[in-house]
Amino acid sequence: MNLKNKFFLIIFILFIGFILWSNQSHASNTNTNDYSIDIPSTYEVTITSNTLEAESYDGQNMIMIQSTNGVGGYPISQSYIDLMIQSFQDTLGGNFTLIESKLIEQSGCKGMDLKYCQIESNIYIYVNLYQFISDNNSYMVMIMSLNKSYLTSSEKNSIINSFRIKDTVNSSIGIPFSDVPSNSWYYNAVKYTYEKNMIKGTNEYTFSPDEKLTRAMLVTILHRMEGSPYVAGTSKFPDVKDTNEYYYVAVKWAAKNNIVSGYNNGNFGPNDPITREQLAVILNKYCRYKGKYKAKVGDLTKFKDGDKVSSNAIWEMRWAVGSGVITGTGQNTLNPQGTATRAEVAAMLHKYSINIK
């Protein structure tokens, strides 16, 4: 049986529709303008303008890559599996029956695992599907085989691990955030803080760089940077009493180590957007906690709004400017009372990490 004739052509039609063949080879490395992947020389590779199809000589295994302009597509989740199953079933009709489905993950990329059975011939088809997000495209990478063990084989794993998107972070097989273009001013900061496990995305595929960061979120980031140590006892803040809140232990840890002290009314304000000067104050105290504090006196007068810094944050802002943690905005301002976005926090944490030794 040729797997392509029994199953792949149907899937091919489902995802691709009518396309024009442009190239065919047996090369072990496929290097396109957008991505590269290592495919064994025992596969026949066919490339179109937006699709790669590679089939093993014995017709048992197939690899497909489809590129879609932009970063559309669905995050791979249970709802994505349900959608794909329905699409497969509508196309395949009664010839194939779904036997198993589950979410999988490989090298930091989520995917889905499907098992079909062709009723008449009692032949099983095994499918792994991954979705990679880049700055310019989204990619569906599908591995199909008649042999279940192929999906966990070293050959299949090496193929997936070799997949590299050229406009994103190679170490994560494509930075997962579709809203962090490589030409953005915050790209390097987001990349650094993501790879160092400082700041996670708002979901699997978005970083939300323009969203405001709350005081609880910042404390949680610092707590995570310290390995998320447990702190016994109860919170001293009246507005931080729910032990089920994600930030509860982090706030206790930060208060115990004098990294945060709260407002004059005794509250912490966990859900308040953090201001840029508050961020400077907390980073200054965190620096002291780490034993890395060195007196640095930056000149606030060189900024248009340097005189707008609150009296209780002047020294910390001067330290942040002098240490290179804060460099100001593009308008030569500090914007001290302005709320810090997730991108700005990533940038400040990045600068803190590389400047504070």
Secondary structure, 3 states (H helix, E strand, C coil): CCHHHHHHHHHHHHHCCCCCCCEEECCCEEECCCEEEECCCCEEEEECCCEEEEEECCCCEEEEEEEEECCCCCCCCHHHHHHHHHHHHHHHHHHEEEEEEEEEEECCEEEEEEEEEECCCCEEEEEEEEEEECCCEEEEEEEEECCHHHHHCHHHHHHHHHCEECCCCHHHCCCCCCCCCCCCCCHHHHHHHHHCCCCCCCCCCCCCCCCECEHHHHHHHHHHHCCCCCCCCCCCCCCCCCCCCCCHHHHHHHHHCCCCCCCCCCCCCCCCECEHHHHHHHHHHHHHHCCCCCCCCCCHHHCCCHHHCCHHHHHHHHHHHHCCCCCCCCCCCCCCCCECEHHHHHHHHHHHHHHCC
